Amino acid sequence: MPTGNGLADRQDGYTLASDTNRLPAGKTATYRFAITSSSGKPVTVFALDQTKRLHFYAIRSDLTGFQHVHPTMASDGTWTASLAALQPGSWRLFTQFMPDTGPGKGQDFVLSRTVTVPGSAPTTALPAPASSTTSDGYTLTLSGDLKAGTASPLTVTVHKDGKPVTDLQPYLDTYAHLTAFHQGDEAFAHLHPQTKVNGSHGGPTLDFMTALPASGNWRLFLQFQTAGTLHTAAVTLHVS
């Protein structure tokens, strides 16, 4: 898992560089950026991480509007991320990557920048912590006593119509992709399930080892796939 909370735009000589600080509201948007090294030149060689060279996330300051996309890179190292319509407000854009050359080779980095989407939109209150959530007819139940700064197990069980789900399909070389954001500062955490992939036979139980760096409320977004359809479930967990 990456080190740090992802709230800086530079770390250990690597920088998330972009000239864009505003994106339009209510329509699809394009965000262009580069990952530069200490020389100031764009990095163009990245290792695969969960089948992708770079993962890109967008989250509004109230932890709504979550998007997880996979940008394309031009030969000069310019990345282009296509985003669905954004609500007005302040958004933080995260990049997660692993250089495959240079001093950071093999190290997992998360860098971020903020952009403003102009206009007026209400702030959504963070839902209260809960032990279960639903998405597209699926019920996800979470169990685990999470401690800040400590490796803590988290178990997610998936049901539909009261029956255990056993047909989860691999998504990004895993049965579930879990991303977490901290209330207040939008700190980032990306958690991989420990459950081994065995064809289209995932579920109903998924095991994670969490290492959330701060106490408080975290908004978790869990993505999983069935019958070729990607589902995204959101839930708030409290970390002591």
Salt bridges, closest charged atoms under 4 A:
ASP9 OD1 - ARG10 NE 3.45
ASP9 OD2 - ARG113 NH1 3.52
ASP62 OD2 - ARG60 NH1 2.53
ASP136 OD2 - HIS231 ND1 2.76
ASP145 OD2 - LYS147 NZ 3.56
ASP185 OD1 - HIS182 ND1 2.91
GLU186 OE1 - ARG92 NE 3.49
